[in-house]
Amino acid sequence: MRVNRILLSSSLIVVALVVQVSVLARLHLPGAVPDLLLLVVLGLALVYGHVGGALVGFAAGLLADLAPPADHAAGRYALVLCVIGYLAGLVKPESGQVRTAAGPMLVVVAAAVGSTLLYAGVGALVGDTAARHVGLSDLLFTAALYDLLLAPFVVPGVMALARRAENDPLAETNSAKAGDISSGWLSGGTGLRIGGQRSGLRVKAARARSARAGRIKGVKRL
């Protein structure tokens, strides 16, 4: 993982967690709580791919597990966000650009429902039955609704920041082949295009010098 990805992901995760705990969790909305941390993981996974999404999701979930006032076993939400980040990264656009908002919105709804079900399932395995008392159907509906309403203000901005970090001129551009999505750690390719243009200009300049030299020799012979 490159340094710019680590710095950007860490900053976004910390900011999202602070807002989640200090603002969103205190709104006392009916049902679930808007999951800003989940939306940040989704935005990064849609740019970094499944490997990067899984790593970012695990780190974000583990930080949420350890941050107060966490009332569940450590590693529970880390597992949930790791799986969600991996699955979201699988639908990363090949071009890196999202053409319509329908795709990301479907990903947000699926992630909200899937994370709620997975979190409740893991809780049932460890003896946490809180979801039964609240009502799983209400949690699923409100989680999908809140995250869908919050997503247009979070996911596009996170994806734009991640793409800008990917096009950093200081980033390594020759560490992997362009178009390799499975690794999830690719550069934007700008340096490769510039290099190709420079090599083409050198060839044209050499041909021009050869042509001028031929014309000069022909004049001297006359």
PyMOL commands that set and color helices and strands:
alter all, ss='L'
color gray80, all
select helices_A, chain A and resi 3-22+24-26+36-66+76-90+102-125+130-134+136-166+190-221
alter helices_A, ss='H'
color red, helices_A
deselect
rebuild
show_as cartoon
